[in-house]
């Protein structure tokens, strides 16, 4: 089985995912990296050139190509929850863990949010996106880990392992 980490940009999906993959001997898959490899553009350049819907489409396509895999930590972008197809596929191939970081922590970790390739920031504030997405993250999550914003990465990874293996034993 696989583990997918969802949450806002800045929640720590990639950082925690890498630590978790190393801890479990799993493969780490960064979906944002797959998109930049496939398009040859940064996420922000893709949004600037083709719009938010293009990034959502590329993310969905990258996720739907993830098949026949086991022992992976998947870190999609924060906007993955805008695609029911992508989330349905992730549900089929993995346990989904929502890294529930507080808004103040997200703001602190994203000083240049408008240059980060975040879907929706053209039309809405980061706070509005945060509130909108919280509902979706909770909807799709098998588990949630409430973060305070200054936890030790190793401790968070250990909490993920406990949740995952408790459920799968």
PyMOL commands that set and color helices and strands:
alter all, ss='L'
color gray80, all
select helices_A, chain A and resi 13-24+31-39+43-50+52-64+78-82+84-93+103-109+113-115+126-140+153-167
alter helices_A, ss='H'
color red, helices_A
select strands_A, chain A and resi 2-6+27-30+72-75+94-100+143-146
alter strands_A, ss='S'
color yellow, strands_A
deselect
rebuild
show_as cartoon
